[in-house]
Amino acid sequence: MARHLSTSRFKSVRAGHAIVLAGDHPAMVENRPLFTNAATADKHRHGIGPVYPGETVLKSGANNRKIHSVRFGIPDFTLTLRERTDCPMHCAERARCLGNHEFRHRRYEVTPAFYRAVRDECELNSLLYPDGWRLRLHVLGDFISPVYVRFWAEMLAEYEPLRIWGYTHHRKTDSIGREIEKLNREYQRGRFCVRWSGGKGAWSTRVFDAQTDERVREGYTMCAHEFKGIACADCTLCWTSPKPIGFTAH
């Protein structure tokens, strides 16, 4: 198995240094990202917009020092949508979203071209990595509809090497949350594991305002990346343990 080393050119955002928007900030009122730079066909490396021909939608995790493994293991990829725009309105983190720091992220609009590109990349990655590859949904954004969740169900059924993990602020009882929980149960949080953000109990997460040295805080096991710098792929707790996980706003 090849070794995958981080090639990230950017510093990590430190826990406890969240940028919090006021309720009347235009990004909050208009329900959109803080940064509105538009991607174009000629210059789409950063910015918001549809998928352009020849563009890779699923980004290599080798460019993400938090997610990517520095040990031997299967390769990691990430997908980024639009914070706030593609998130439920009741998300408790709308004002202090990680995206408030992330000018350089390429944020995708979900269109027919998006679905085609992702399907093609799932096929290619599954051919390149038949022993498995992992996809982090969503660095920014969330599941946008039941149809969107079912698209990922199709990808899992069609491409056995694919593994998906992430978090959602949808509730288990809403139409999108019910579809997510179907996949959690179908794959027994093996090839598909999405945690419930802002929830309580097993498979939940919580965001705390201030950083702490406590490894377990109010019953939540704090993210190891925050105090040890361990990458997600070297920790694996989020998709292997039902323990509630805590994070610090950043």
DRENNUTOR-871613 format. One record per residue (C-alpha): z, x, y; residue in one letter. Coordinates in steps of 0.02 Angstrom, whole numbers, padded with zeros to 5 digits, always signed. Example, Ala and Ser with C-alpha at 12.3 -4.5 7.8 and 13.67 -1.06 7.14 Angstrom:
BEGIN
+00390+00615-00225a +00357+00684-00053s 
This chain:
BEGIN
+00000+00000+00000m -00047+00070+00169a +00088+00108+00295r +00077+00010+00458h +00149+00094+00613l +00177+00013+00782s +00049+00057+00915t +00127-00051+01050s +00090+00013+01226r +00217-00101+01310f +00405-00098+01325k +00506-00234+01241s +00586-00367+01349v +00773-00337+01342r +00890-00474+01285a +00996-00545+01423g +00862-00521+01557h +00781-00693+01562a +00675-00750+01709i +00733-00927+01745v +00621-01046+01844l +00691-01180+01958a +00658-01359+01908g +00540-01383+02056d +00440-01225+02020h +00253-01266+02006p +00247-01200+01827a +00385-01322+01779m +00316-01469+01877v +00138-01441+01813e +00199-01400+01637n +00101-01238+01624r +00127-01050+01604p +00196-00953+01750l +00041-00844+01750f -00123-00937+01775t -00248-00794+01755n -00399-00868+01668a -00489-00784+01524a -00678-00772+01539t -00817-00727+01420a -00831-00555+01501d -00646-00524+01530k -00539-00614+01404h -00417-00481+01348r -00279-00562+01450h -00273-00738+01516g -00281-00921+01469i -00432-01006+01398g -00540-01050+01247p -00594-00930+01111v -00747-00828+01158y -00878-00762+01035p -00825-00604+00947g -00643-00623+01000e -00502-00596+00875t -00376-00736+00888v -00246-00677+00763l -00181-00517+00842k -00124-00370+00737s +00064-00354+00732g +00042-00167+00748a +00041-00202+00935n +00209-00291+00931n +00360-00177+00910r +00478-00322+00878k +00380-00404+00738i +00288-00262+00652h +00361-00165+00506s +00376+00024+00520v +00398+00033+00332r +00282-00002+00189f +00239-00185+00175g +00111-00320+00204i +00025-00325+00375p +00083-00443+00511d -00017-00545+00637f +00030-00656+00783t -00042-00807+00871l -00007-00857+01051t -00039-01026+01132l +00016-01086+01304r +00201-01098+01342e +00258-01264+01414r +00082-01340+01405t +00084-01332+01215d +00270-01362+01193c +00375-01521+01182p +00444-01576+01350m +00621-01580+01281h +00621-01394+01242c +00784-01323+01310a +00701-01155+01348e +00563-01219+01463r +00638-01139+01619a +00679-00970+01542r +00536-00952+01418c +00491-00778+01359l +00318-00810+01431g +00392-00791+01606n +00388-00604+01571h +00221-00599+01481e +00076-00577+01602f -00028-00481+01474r -00025-00607+01333h -00190-00690+01284r -00151-00875+01278r -00272-00986+01181y -00323-01165+01206e -00340-01259+01043v -00521-01317+01033t -00648-01338+00893p -00700-01156+00923a -00518-01105+00902f -00508-01190+00732y -00670-01109+00675r -00616-00936+00730a -00444-00949+00649v -00520-01011+00486r -00642-00865+00483d -00502-00741+00518e -00391-00816+00383c -00533-00792+00260e -00565-00613+00316l -00381-00563+00315n -00360-00638+00142s -00504-00532+00079l -00438-00376+00163l -00257-00403+00109y -00259-00492-00059p -00077-00442-00090d -00024-00542+00061g -00021-00547+00250w +00101-00632+00367r +00067-00736+00524l +00196-00769+00660r +00172-00940+00739l +00191-00949+00890h +00238-00804+01004v +00217-00929+01145l +00181-01113+01129g +00219-01230+00984d +00135-01348+00861f +00030-01464+00969i -00001-01612+00854s +00013-01675+00674p -00172-01632+00652v -00136-01454+00705y +00005-01439+00577v -00109-01507+00441r -00238-01376+00487f -00112-01242+00438w -00077-01339+00278a -00262-01323+00238e -00259-01136+00273m -00110-01111+00158l -00194-01210+00020a -00358-01117+00038e -00295-00939+00065y -00156-00890-00055e -00117-00721+00027p -00068-00807+00190l +00117-00821+00235r +00174-00911+00394i +00338-00907+00488w +00401-00956+00658g +00508-01078+00757y +00485-01249+00834t +00572-01355+00964h +00502-01514+00887h +00630-01625+00805r +00628-01661+00619k +00612-01846+00657t +00458-01841+00770d +00280-01852+00703s +00249-01665+00718i +00419-01617+00651g +00394-01724+00496r +00232-01632+00456e +00317-01464+00481i +00460-01511+00366e +00335-01566+00233k +00267-01390+00229l +00441-01313+00231n +00483-01414+00077r +00316-01393-00010e +00325-01204+00001y +00515-01200-00011q +00515-01088+00143r +00422-00956+00045g +00244-00948+00108r +00288-01064+00252f +00452-01056+00346c +00475-01132+00518v +00651-01142+00589r +00720-01278+00702w +00757-01209+00875s +00907-01276+00966g +00972-01357+00808g +01128-01341+00703k +01157-01299+00521g +01041-01220+00393a +00872-01153+00452w +00915-01177+00636s +00918-01060+00786t +01009-01057+00951r +00982-00960+01112v +01136-00892+01201f +01143-00856+01387d +01221-00683+01382a +01209-00534+01266q +01354-00496+01150t +01411-00361+01030d +01461-00493+00904e +01356-00492+00747r +01403-00673+00711v +01428-00786+00860r +01493-00964+00843e +01425-00969+00666g +01253-00897+00710y +01200-00728+00642t +01131-00636+00792m +00955-00564+00784c +00962-00385+00720a +00823-00331+00836h +00935-00358+00985e +01073-00237+00934f +00987-00123+00808k +00805-00130+00859g +00756-00183+00683i +00584-00262+00671a +00566-00439+00602c +00465-00377+00453a +00603-00253+00408d +00741-00383+00427c +00659-00540+00351t +00817-00645+00378l +00725-00780+00475c +00617-00828+00327w +00730-00781+00181t +00902-00849+00227s +00959-01023+00279p +01092-00946+00391k +01082-01008+00572p +01009-00869+00680i +01059-00832+00860g +00958-00751+00999f +00995-00700+01177t +00888-00770+01316a +00759-00640+01368h 
